[in-house]
Amino acid sequence: MDAFLWLKALHVISIIAWMAGLFYLPRLFVYHSQQKSGSETSELFKLMERRLLKVIMNPAMISSWIFGFIIAAKSHAFSQPWFHVKLLLVIVLTIFHIMLGKWRKDFEADNNQRTEGFYRLINEVPTVLMVIIVVLVFVKPF
C-alpha cells in the first residue's frame, strides 16, 4: 500500500473532525449565550464545549497540521504560490480555534461578554475559509 495515500486519508479525516468542531462550537456559544449563568443548562453547555474542544478539536487540529506538513513536504507544495495562501488561511483557522478556546474559558468562568449575534456572525468564518482553502487545493488557481 502507498503510505502517501494513507497520509492523505488521515489528513482529510483530521480536517473533517476539526472543521466539524469549528462549525459546532460557535453554534453552542450562540445557545449558551442565551442561558442564565449558573443555570443547569449553562453548566451542561460548559461540559459540552469543554469536551468538544479538548477531546475532538484539539487533537484534530494537531493531526491536521502534522499530516498536512508531511504531505506538503513530500509533494514540494512549499514552492507553489497557491500553497502559501492556503497555509496563511490555515494559520487564520488556527487563530480562530485559539480564540474559540479563549471564549470557551470566558463561558467557563461565567464571564461571557459577547452577544448571541456576535457568535452567529463568527460562526460563518470557518465556512468562508474552508471554501477558499478547498478551491486553492483542488483548482490551484496560481
C-alpha positions as a Markdown table, in Angstrom:
| # | Residue | x | y | z |
|---|---|---|---|---|
| 1 | Met | 0.0 | 0.0 | 0.0 |
| 2 | Asp | 1.1 | 3.5 | -0.7 |
| 3 | Ala | 2.0 | 5.3 | 2.5 |
| 4 | Phe | 1.4 | 8.7 | 0.9 |
| 5 | Leu | -2.3 | 7.8 | 0.3 |
| 6 | Trp | -2.6 | 6.9 | 3.9 |
| 7 | Leu | -1.2 | 10.2 | 4.9 |
| 8 | Lys | -3.7 | 12.0 | 2.7 |
| 9 | Ala | -6.6 | 9.9 | 4.1 |
| 10 | Leu | -5.5 | 10.7 | 7.7 |
| 11 | His | -5.2 | 14.4 | 6.8 |
| 12 | Val | -8.7 | 14.5 | 5.3 |
| 13 | Ile | -10.1 | 12.6 | 8.3 |
| 14 | Ser | -8.4 | 15.1 | 10.7 |
| 15 | Ile | -9.6 | 18.1 | 8.7 |
| 16 | Ile | -13.2 | 16.8 | 8.7 |
| 17 | Ala | -13.1 | 16.4 | 12.5 |
| 18 | Trp | -11.5 | 19.8 | 13.1 |
| 19 | Met | -13.9 | 21.6 | 10.8 |
| 20 | Ala | -16.9 | 19.9 | 12.4 |
| 21 | Gly | -15.8 | 21.3 | 15.7 |
| 22 | Leu | -15.1 | 24.8 | 14.2 |
| 23 | Phe | -18.7 | 24.8 | 12.9 |
| 24 | Tyr | -20.3 | 23.4 | 16.0 |
| 25 | Leu | -18.5 | 25.2 | 18.9 |
| 26 | Pro | -19.6 | 28.7 | 17.9 |
| 27 | Arg | -23.2 | 27.4 | 17.5 |
| 28 | Leu | -23.0 | 26.0 | 21.0 |
| 29 | Phe | -21.9 | 29.5 | 22.1 |
| 30 | Val | -25.0 | 31.0 | 20.4 |
| 31 | Tyr | -27.2 | 28.8 | 22.5 |
| 32 | His | -25.1 | 29.1 | 25.6 |
| 33 | Ser | -25.2 | 32.9 | 25.5 |
| 34 | Gln | -29.0 | 32.7 | 25.8 |
| 35 | Gln | -28.7 | 30.9 | 29.1 |
| 36 | Lys | -28.5 | 32.4 | 32.6 |
| 37 | Ser | -25.1 | 32.0 | 34.2 |
| 38 | Gly | -25.1 | 29.2 | 36.8 |
| 39 | Ser | -28.2 | 27.5 | 35.4 |
| 40 | Glu | -28.3 | 23.8 | 34.9 |
| 41 | Thr | -28.4 | 24.3 | 31.1 |
| 42 | Ser | -25.4 | 26.7 | 31.2 |
| 43 | Glu | -23.4 | 24.1 | 33.1 |
| 44 | Leu | -24.3 | 21.4 | 30.5 |
| 45 | Phe | -23.1 | 23.7 | 27.7 |
| 46 | Lys | -19.8 | 24.2 | 29.6 |
| 47 | Leu | -19.3 | 20.5 | 29.7 |
| 48 | Met | -20.2 | 20.0 | 26.0 |
| 49 | Glu | -18.0 | 22.9 | 24.9 |
| 50 | Arg | -15.0 | 21.7 | 27.0 |
| 51 | Arg | -15.3 | 18.1 | 25.7 |
| 52 | Leu | -15.7 | 19.2 | 22.1 |
| 53 | Leu | -12.6 | 21.4 | 22.3 |
| 54 | Lys | -10.3 | 19.1 | 24.3 |
| 55 | Val | -11.4 | 15.7 | 23.0 |
| 56 | Ile | -12.2 | 16.4 | 19.4 |
| 57 | Met | -11.0 | 19.7 | 18.1 |
| 58 | Asn | -7.5 | 20.0 | 19.7 |
| 59 | Pro | -6.4 | 16.5 | 18.6 |
| 60 | Ala | -7.9 | 17.0 | 15.1 |
| 61 | Met | -6.2 | 20.4 | 14.7 |
| 62 | Ile | -2.8 | 19.0 | 15.7 |
| 63 | Ser | -3.1 | 15.9 | 13.5 |
| 64 | Ser | -4.3 | 18.1 | 10.6 |
| 65 | Trp | -1.1 | 20.2 | 10.9 |
| 66 | Ile | 1.2 | 17.2 | 11.3 |
| 67 | Phe | -0.2 | 15.2 | 8.3 |
| 68 | Gly | -0.6 | 18.4 | 6.2 |
| 69 | Phe | 3.0 | 19.4 | 6.9 |
| 70 | Ile | 4.3 | 15.9 | 5.9 |
| 71 | Ile | 2.2 | 15.9 | 2.7 |
| 72 | Ala | 3.3 | 19.4 | 1.8 |
| 73 | Ala | 7.0 | 18.4 | 2.3 |
| 74 | Lys | 6.7 | 15.2 | 0.3 |
| 75 | Ser | 4.8 | 16.9 | -2.6 |
| 76 | His | 7.0 | 20.0 | -2.7 |
| 77 | Ala | 4.0 | 22.2 | -2.1 |
| 78 | Phe | 6.1 | 24.9 | -0.3 |
| 79 | Ser | 7.4 | 26.0 | -3.7 |
| 80 | Gln | 3.9 | 26.7 | -5.1 |
| 81 | Pro | 2.2 | 30.1 | -4.7 |
| 82 | Trp | -1.3 | 28.7 | -4.1 |
| 83 | Phe | 0.1 | 26.8 | -1.1 |
| 84 | His | 1.4 | 29.9 | 0.5 |
| 85 | Val | -2.2 | 31.4 | 0.5 |
| 86 | Lys | -3.6 | 28.1 | 1.7 |
| 87 | Leu | -1.1 | 28.0 | 4.6 |
| 88 | Leu | -1.9 | 31.6 | 5.6 |
| 89 | Leu | -5.6 | 30.7 | 5.7 |
| 90 | Val | -4.9 | 27.6 | 7.8 |
| 91 | Ile | -3.0 | 29.8 | 10.2 |
| 92 | Val | -6.1 | 32.1 | 10.4 |
| 93 | Leu | -8.2 | 29.0 | 11.1 |
| 94 | Thr | -5.8 | 28.0 | 13.9 |
| 95 | Ile | -6.0 | 31.5 | 15.4 |
| 96 | Phe | -9.8 | 31.2 | 15.2 |
| 97 | His | -9.5 | 27.9 | 17.0 |
| 98 | Ile | -7.4 | 29.6 | 19.7 |
| 99 | Met | -10.0 | 32.4 | 20.0 |
| 100 | Leu | -12.8 | 29.8 | 20.4 |
| 101 | Gly | -10.8 | 28.3 | 23.3 |
| 102 | Lys | -10.5 | 31.7 | 24.9 |
| 103 | Trp | -14.2 | 32.4 | 24.6 |
| 104 | Arg | -14.9 | 28.9 | 26.0 |
| 105 | Lys | -12.9 | 29.8 | 29.1 |
| 106 | Asp | -15.0 | 33.0 | 29.4 |
| 107 | Phe | -18.1 | 30.9 | 29.4 |
| 108 | Glu | -16.5 | 28.5 | 31.9 |
| 109 | Ala | -15.8 | 31.4 | 34.3 |
| 110 | Asp | -19.4 | 32.8 | 33.7 |
| 111 | Asn | -17.7 | 35.9 | 32.2 |
| 112 | Asn | -19.0 | 35.9 | 28.6 |
| 113 | Gln | -19.1 | 39.5 | 27.3 |
| 114 | Arg | -20.2 | 38.7 | 23.8 |
| 115 | Thr | -23.7 | 38.6 | 22.3 |
| 116 | Glu | -25.6 | 35.9 | 20.6 |
| 117 | Gly | -25.3 | 37.9 | 17.4 |
| 118 | Phe | -21.6 | 38.0 | 17.7 |
| 119 | Tyr | -21.4 | 34.2 | 17.9 |
| 120 | Arg | -23.9 | 33.9 | 15.0 |
| 121 | Leu | -21.6 | 36.1 | 12.9 |
| 122 | Ile | -18.3 | 34.4 | 13.7 |
| 123 | Asn | -20.0 | 31.0 | 13.1 |
| 124 | Glu | -19.6 | 31.9 | 9.3 |
| 125 | Val | -15.8 | 32.4 | 9.5 |
| 126 | Pro | -14.8 | 28.7 | 9.2 |
| 127 | Thr | -17.2 | 28.1 | 6.3 |
| 128 | Val | -15.7 | 31.0 | 4.2 |
| 129 | Leu | -12.1 | 29.9 | 5.0 |
| 130 | Met | -12.9 | 26.3 | 4.2 |
| 131 | Val | -14.4 | 27.2 | 0.8 |
| 132 | Ile | -11.4 | 29.2 | -0.2 |
| 133 | Ile | -8.9 | 26.6 | 1.0 |
| 134 | Val | -10.7 | 23.8 | -0.9 |
| 135 | Val | -10.7 | 25.9 | -4.1 |
| 136 | Leu | -7.0 | 26.6 | -3.6 |
| 137 | Val | -6.1 | 22.9 | -3.1 |
| 138 | Phe | -8.2 | 21.5 | -6.0 |
| 139 | Val | -8.1 | 24.3 | -8.5 |
| 140 | Lys | -4.6 | 25.7 | -7.8 |
| 141 | Pro | -5.5 | 29.0 | -9.4 |
| 142 | Phe | -2.0 | 30.3 | -9.4 |
